[in-house]
Amino acid sequence: MIRNIVIFACLLFTTSAFAQTPPSPSQIKNYTGLHKAAHENDLVEISKLIIGGADINERDGSKRTPVHIAAFASNDEALVALAKAGADMNSLEGGLYDAVTIAAVADDPELMSLALKHGNRADLTTSVYDGTALIAAAHLGHAEVVRRLIKAGAPLDHVNNLNWTALIEAVVLGDGGANHIATVKALVEAGADISIGDRDGVTPLEHAENRGYEEIAKIIRDSQRN
């Protein structure tokens, strides 16, 4: 039991250590060109720069393109303008995140849906954990984001390099509250495989029961009867 608690604490530290990193104030201050225009949601300047031949996929020192900057700033209009001008919507920044995963982590379903609509795939493998936007959103209990990603065809049973699926993350990294309950419900109703366990073979149901997450455990148990 103590060993499991230590492992879990280490994993929580690890996932925090490699969380998404938005542009710092000093980086933003030094932005020019499309990076500056994307951060400021300046559509006139974006159009002017693109017509003038600016590199629409230029990267900053952290390998962020203007699309990533627009996503981090939650600038819907800038993101759409860049997408329509031919920006690579599936590029990964230095932390290995795309616009969809950035929006998923920020609990920004509207921007995420716009990114999906304009070519960003829902099934990309992202982050140093070889995860997905769906896993990231499930981890955080962003239920509406999870529902939209499921509808967009995100892989329900992708297993990251921690040997966790979206369903497992919603349980082991969740708090058992309303948001994570809604997340688990969305995943289970969509057909997520409840039999996939972690690297020790512990299933989502067992994790829920071990943590006393009774409502989550009930959702999983009830799905076994259907």
Backbone torsions as a table, in degrees:
resi	resn	phi	psi	omega
1	MET	NA	-47.4	179.3
2	ILE	-61.2	-40.7	179.5
3	ARG	-60.1	-42.5	-179.6
4	ASN	-64.8	-38.2	179.2
5	ILE	-65.3	-41.8	179.2
6	VAL	-63.2	-44.5	179.5
7	ILE	-61.6	-44.5	-179.2
8	PHE	-62.3	-42.0	179.4
9	ALA	-63.6	-39.8	178.4
10	CYS	-64.6	-39.6	179.4
11	LEU	-66.5	-39.4	177.6
12	LEU	-62.5	-41.7	178.0
13	PHE	-63.8	-41.9	-178.3
14	THR	-64.3	-46.1	-178.2
15	THR	-65.1	-32.7	177.1
16	SER	-70.5	-37.7	-176.4
17	ALA	-64.9	-28.8	-177.5
18	PHE	-110.4	28.3	178.1
19	ALA	-68.4	164.9	178.0
20	GLN	-59.4	145.3	-179.9
21	THR	-121.6	106.4	177.6
22	PRO	-72.1	166.4	178.2
23	PRO	-57.7	138.8	178.5
24	SER	-77.7	161.2	177.1
25	PRO	-54.7	-38.4	-179.8
26	SER	-68.7	-37.7	176.6
27	GLN	-64.3	-45.3	-179.9
28	ILE	-60.1	-42.2	-180.0
29	LYS	-60.0	-33.7	-176.5
30	ASN	-93.3	-0.2	-179.9
31	TYR	-65.8	143.7	173.3
32	THR	-133.3	175.0	172.9
33	GLY	57.8	-139.4	-174.6
34	LEU	-67.6	-31.0	176.9
35	HIS	-62.8	-43.5	178.7
36	LYS	-66.1	-45.3	-178.6
37	ALA	-64.7	-38.3	178.9
38	ALA	-66.3	-41.3	179.8
39	HIS	-65.8	-34.9	-176.9
40	GLU	-91.4	-0.6	-179.5
41	ASN	58.1	38.1	-176.5
42	ASP	-91.5	92.0	-174.7
43	LEU	-68.0	-34.7	178.9
44	VAL	-63.6	-45.0	-179.2
45	GLU	-68.9	-37.4	176.9
46	ILE	-59.2	-47.8	179.8
47	SER	-62.1	-45.1	-179.1
48	LYS	-60.6	-45.2	-177.8
49	LEU	-67.1	-39.7	-179.8
50	ILE	-66.8	-43.2	177.0
51	ILE	-61.0	-33.5	-179.6
52	GLY	-79.9	-0.2	174.8
53	GLY	95.3	15.4	179.0
54	ALA	-63.2	146.9	178.4
55	ASP	-73.5	108.5	-174.0
56	ILE	-69.2	-19.1	179.1
57	ASN	-110.7	22.2	178.1
58	GLU	-59.5	145.5	-177.1
59	ARG	-113.6	144.1	174.6
60	ASP	-84.2	-170.0	-177.0
61	GLY	-65.2	-16.9	177.5
62	SER	-107.5	18.8	176.1
63	LYS	65.6	24.5	176.2
64	ARG	-87.3	132.9	173.0
65	THR	-87.4	170.2	174.7
66	PRO	-56.4	-31.9	176.6
67	VAL	-61.9	-44.1	178.1
68	HIS	-62.2	-40.4	179.8
69	ILE	-63.1	-44.4	178.2
70	ALA	-60.8	-39.5	180.0
71	ALA	-66.9	-46.2	179.2
72	PHE	-61.7	-33.4	-179.6
73	ALA	-86.1	-3.5	-177.6
74	SER	58.3	40.8	-179.7
75	ASN	-98.4	90.9	-176.0
76	ASP	-57.8	-47.1	-174.8
77	GLU	-64.9	-40.9	178.9
78	ALA	-64.3	-42.2	179.8
79	LEU	-61.4	-44.6	-180.0
80	VAL	-65.5	-42.2	179.7
81	ALA	-61.1	-42.1	178.8
82	LEU	-66.6	-41.4	179.5
83	ALA	-62.8	-45.4	-179.1
84	LYS	-65.4	-25.5	179.2
85	ALA	-84.8	-1.5	175.0
86	GLY	104.1	14.7	178.5
87	ALA	-62.4	149.4	176.8
88	ASP	-74.9	106.9	-176.0
89	MET	-81.3	-7.1	-177.9
90	ASN	-112.0	14.2	178.6
91	SER	-74.8	150.7	178.4
92	LEU	-108.1	138.0	176.9
93	GLU	-83.1	-171.5	-172.7
94	GLY	-60.4	-28.5	177.3
95	GLY	-88.6	6.5	178.1
96	LEU	70.3	37.7	175.8
97	TYR	-115.4	144.1	173.9
98	ASP	-101.4	177.1	-177.7
99	ALA	-61.2	-40.3	-179.0
100	VAL	-62.0	-44.8	-179.6
101	THR	-69.5	-35.8	175.5
102	ILE	-59.6	-46.5	179.4
103	ALA	-67.2	-37.1	179.4
104	ALA	-62.4	-44.4	-179.9
105	VAL	-66.9	-35.3	-180.0
106	ALA	-78.8	-2.3	-176.0
107	ASP	56.6	51.0	-178.1
108	ASP	-118.5	75.6	-174.6
109	PRO	-63.4	-31.1	-177.9
110	GLU	-68.0	-48.2	178.3
111	LEU	-64.4	-39.3	178.9
112	MET	-60.3	-43.7	179.4
113	SER	-64.3	-36.5	176.8
114	LEU	-64.7	-42.5	178.3
115	ALA	-61.5	-43.1	177.7
116	LEU	-62.7	-43.4	-179.4
117	LYS	-61.0	-31.8	-175.8
118	HIS	-102.5	26.4	167.1
119	GLY	108.7	-7.7	177.2
120	ASN	-72.8	125.3	-177.1
121	ARG	-76.6	150.3	178.9
122	ALA	-89.2	-7.5	-172.5
123	ASP	-110.8	15.6	-179.0
124	LEU	-66.6	145.2	171.4
125	THR	-87.4	121.8	-173.8
126	THR	-131.0	162.9	176.2
127	SER	74.4	165.9	178.8
128	VAL	-70.0	-8.0	178.8
129	TYR	-95.3	7.5	-177.4
130	ASP	52.6	45.8	-178.4
131	GLY	-97.5	-155.7	177.7
132	THR	-144.3	167.6	174.5
133	ALA	-60.1	-36.0	-179.3
134	LEU	-64.5	-42.8	178.4
135	ILE	-62.9	-43.3	-180.0
136	ALA	-61.5	-43.6	-179.0
137	ALA	-68.8	-38.2	179.1
138	ALA	-65.8	-41.6	176.6
139	HIS	-52.5	-43.3	-174.7
140	LEU	-89.9	-6.3	-179.8
141	GLY	74.2	31.0	179.0
142	HIS	-87.8	81.8	-167.6
143	ALA	-63.4	-41.3	-179.5
144	GLU	-66.3	-39.8	175.4
145	VAL	-60.7	-44.2	178.5
146	VAL	-59.0	-45.9	-179.8
147	ARG	-61.1	-41.5	-179.3
148	ARG	-69.0	-37.9	177.9
149	LEU	-66.3	-39.7	176.8
150	ILE	-60.1	-46.2	179.7
151	LYS	-61.8	-31.9	-179.4
152	ALA	-80.9	-3.0	177.0
153	GLY	94.2	19.7	176.8
154	ALA	-61.2	141.6	-179.1
155	PRO	-66.6	122.1	-175.3
156	LEU	-70.7	-33.9	-168.9
157	ASP	-115.0	23.7	175.1
158	HIS	-59.5	134.9	179.6
159	VAL	-109.1	120.9	-179.5
160	ASN	-82.6	-176.4	-174.6
161	ASN	-79.7	2.7	167.8
162	LEU	-92.6	-1.5	-177.9
163	ASN	71.4	33.8	179.8
164	TRP	-117.9	140.5	170.7
165	THR	-94.2	175.8	175.2
166	ALA	-59.1	-40.4	-179.1
167	LEU	-64.4	-44.1	178.9
168	ILE	-62.9	-43.7	-179.3
169	GLU	-62.8	-38.3	179.6
170	ALA	-61.6	-26.7	179.6
171	VAL	-90.2	-55.5	-170.9
172	VAL	-75.3	-26.0	178.5
173	LEU	-107.4	0.8	177.1
174	GLY	-89.7	175.5	-179.3
175	ASP	-107.8	4.7	179.8
176	GLY	75.7	5.7	-177.9
177	GLY	-85.5	-171.2	-172.2
178	ALA	-57.7	-41.7	-177.3
179	ASN	-66.8	-41.4	179.4
180	HIS	-74.9	-30.5	173.6
181	ILE	-62.2	-46.0	179.1
182	ALA	-64.1	-35.5	178.3
183	THR	-65.9	-48.0	178.5
184	VAL	-61.5	-42.2	178.8
185	LYS	-58.7	-45.3	179.6
186	ALA	-62.6	-43.2	-179.0
187	LEU	-66.5	-45.7	-177.7
188	VAL	-66.7	-43.9	-179.9
189	GLU	-65.4	-27.3	178.4
190	ALA	-79.7	-9.7	177.4
191	GLY	103.8	17.8	176.4
192	ALA	-57.1	140.8	-176.6
193	ASP	-75.8	108.2	-177.2
194	ILE	-77.6	-7.6	-177.8
195	SER	-87.9	-12.3	-179.2
196	ILE	-74.0	119.9	-179.7
197	GLY	-99.6	177.6	175.8
198	ASP	-78.0	-168.9	-175.3
199	ARG	-68.4	-14.7	174.7
200	ASP	-98.0	4.6	178.9
201	GLY	83.1	7.2	179.9
202	VAL	-78.3	125.2	-175.2
203	THR	-84.3	164.8	176.1
204	PRO	-56.3	-39.1	179.1
205	LEU	-62.6	-45.2	179.7
206	GLU	-62.9	-40.0	177.4
207	HIS	-62.5	-43.0	-179.4
208	ALA	-64.0	-43.8	179.4
209	GLU	-64.9	-40.9	-179.9
210	ASN	-62.7	-29.7	-178.0
211	ARG	-94.1	-3.0	-179.6
212	GLY	75.0	22.6	178.8
213	TYR	-85.6	79.0	-169.5
214	GLU	-63.7	-41.5	-177.9
215	GLU	-68.2	-39.7	177.2
216	ILE	-64.4	-44.4	178.6
217	ALA	-59.9	-39.3	179.6
218	LYS	-64.8	-40.9	178.4
219	ILE	-59.4	-44.0	-179.2
220	ILE	-69.4	-43.7	179.1
221	ARG	-62.1	-43.6	-178.9
222	ASP	-62.0	-32.4	-179.6
223	SER	-68.9	-23.0	178.9
224	GLN	-71.9	-22.2	-177.3
225	ARG	-88.4	-12.9	-177.7
226	ASN	-87.9	NA	NA
